[in-house]
Amino acid sequence: MTLGRTLPMMGLPVVVVGAKVQGKANFCTVAWATMIDDEPPKMAVVMGKDRRTKDGILENKTFSINLPGAEQAAAADHCGLVSGHKEDKSGVFDVFFGKTLTAPMARECPVNVELTLDDIIEREGTDIVIGEVEEVYVDESRMTNGVPDIDKLQLLMYLSSGALYFTKGRTVAEAFKVGKDFRPK
């Protein structure tokens, strides 16, 4: 069966992008986020053209990528439904700042990434915002032996084409190990 020229159904990480806009924290939820490079570490998010959060990114040259857990589904969804141009979203999360002092992060989220702006690639309908990672913050209660624990993190995911939020299910295998002994038939 073919589905035509469309995006396939995919599980995507939900992230809440934070930026300081005219002195106030603002947050925007996106599901198009990825790692770009590991040395130096860089990440990117794809955002719509008219986003208040992007205004703050341009204003301060910093932003945050906050990874919500299952408990933050309603708050994250709210930040994606409501425009910062129409509503003040500075009170949605308990905000804290790190090294840059201008990238607001959401204390409720199990993982927070603080970034400095590297580049914005403008596309026809969206912009790709690339940042260099300055620091990663993880809730200590979500760690095991000093390492983030995926079962404790319960990071929020989005099923595209299905408009559903979900979290990690069962572990299938260990990456970079399960394929070592694989041989095609």
C-alpha positions in Angstrom: 0.0 0.0 0.0 1.3 3.5 -0.8 0.4 6.7 1.1 1.5 9.2 -1.5 3.8 12.2 -1.0 3.4 12.7 2.7 5.5 12.4 5.8 5.6 9.0 7.4 4.3 8.3 10.9 7.2 8.7 13.2 7.9 8.8 16.9 9.5 12.2 17.6 10.8 13.8 20.8 8.7 16.6 22.2 10.8 19.6 23.2 9.9 22.9 24.8 12.1 25.7 23.4 12.7 28.5 25.8 13.9 32.1 25.1 13.9 35.4 26.9 11.8 37.9 25.0 12.0 41.5 26.1 13.0 40.4 29.6 10.4 37.6 30.0 10.6 33.9 29.6 8.7 32.4 26.7 8.2 28.8 25.6 7.3 27.1 22.3 6.7 23.4 21.9 8.1 21.6 18.9 8.4 18.0 17.8 11.1 18.5 15.1 14.3 18.5 17.1 17.6 16.7 16.5 21.3 16.5 17.2 23.5 18.1 14.6 27.0 17.4 15.7 28.9 16.0 18.7 32.1 18.1 18.6 31.3 20.7 19.4 27.8 19.5 20.5 25.1 21.1 18.4 21.3 20.6 18.3 18.6 22.0 16.0 14.8 22.6 16.2 12.5 23.4 13.3 10.2 26.3 14.0 7.4 28.1 12.2 8.2 31.6 10.8 6.2 33.7 13.2 7.3 32.5 16.7 7.7 34.8 19.7 10.3 32.4 21.1 12.3 32.8 17.9 12.2 36.6 18.4 13.9 36.0 21.8 16.5 33.7 20.3 17.4 36.4 17.8 17.4 39.1 20.6 19.7 37.2 23.0 21.5 34.7 20.8 20.6 32.0 23.4 17.9 29.5 23.9 17.0 26.3 25.7 15.7 22.9 24.7 13.7 21.4 27.5 12.7 17.7 27.4 9.5 17.2 29.2 8.5 14.0 31.0 5.0 12.4 30.9 4.0 14.7 33.8 4.5 17.8 31.7 2.3 16.7 28.8 -0.5 19.3 29.4 2.0 22.2 30.0 4.0 21.3 26.9 0.8 20.9 24.8 -0.4 24.3 26.1 2.9 26.0 25.0 2.4 24.6 21.5 -1.3 25.6 21.3 -1.0 29.2 22.6 1.0 31.9 20.8 3.4 34.0 22.8 2.2 36.9 20.7 -1.2 36.6 22.4 -0.5 35.2 25.8 2.3 35.5 28.4 3.7 32.0 29.0 6.4 33.1 31.5 4.4 31.4 34.3 3.9 28.0 32.7 7.1 26.6 34.2 9.3 27.3 37.2 12.1 29.1 35.3 15.8 28.9 36.1 18.8 30.2 34.2 22.3 28.7 33.8 25.6 29.9 32.4 24.2 32.2 29.7 21.8 34.0 32.0 19.4 34.5 29.1 18.2 31.0 28.2 15.2 30.2 30.4 14.8 26.6 31.3 11.8 24.7 32.8 12.7 23.2 36.2 9.9 20.7 35.9 11.4 19.1 32.8 13.8 16.1 33.6 16.4 17.3 31.0 17.3 20.9 30.1 19.8 21.9 27.4 21.2 25.4 27.4 22.4 26.6 24.0 24.0 29.6 22.2 22.7 30.4 18.7 24.9 29.1 15.9 22.8 29.7 12.8 19.2 30.0 11.5 18.6 28.4 8.2 15.5 29.9 6.6 13.2 27.7 4.6 10.0 28.6 2.8 7.6 27.7 5.6 9.9 27.0 8.6 13.3 27.9 10.0 16.0 25.5 11.3 17.4 27.0 14.5 20.9 25.5 15.3 22.5 26.0 18.7 25.7 25.0 20.3 25.2 23.2 23.6 26.7 25.1 26.6 25.4 22.8 29.4 23.0 19.9 30.0 21.0 19.8 33.2 19.4 16.5 34.4 17.1 16.0 37.4 19.2 14.0 39.9 16.2 11.9 40.9 16.1 10.6 37.2 19.7 9.3 37.3 21.1 5.9 38.2 24.8 5.6 39.0 25.4 9.1 37.7 23.8 8.4 34.3 20.4 9.5 33.0 18.0 6.5 33.4 15.5 6.2 30.5 13.0 4.4 32.6 13.1 7.2 35.2 13.1 10.0 32.6 9.9 8.9 30.9 10.5 11.6 28.2 7.5 12.7 26.2 7.3 11.6 22.6 4.9 12.6 19.8 3.4 10.2 17.2 3.2 12.2 14.0 0.2 11.6 11.8 -1.5 10.2 14.9 -1.4 13.3 17.1 -0.7 11.2 20.2 1.8 11.7 23.0 3.6 8.6 24.5 6.6 7.6 26.5 9.2 4.8 26.2 7.8 1.3 26.0 9.9 -1.8 26.4 13.6 -1.9 25.6 14.2 -4.0 22.5 18.0 -4.1 22.3 21.2 -2.3 23.1 22.3 0.0 20.2 25.8 -0.6 18.8 25.7 -4.1 20.2 22.7 -6.0 18.9 24.0 -5.9 15.3 27.6 -7.0 15.9 26.9 -10.7 15.2 24.2 -10.1 12.6 24.9 -11.7 9.2 22.6 -11.4 6.1 21.1 -14.7 5.0 
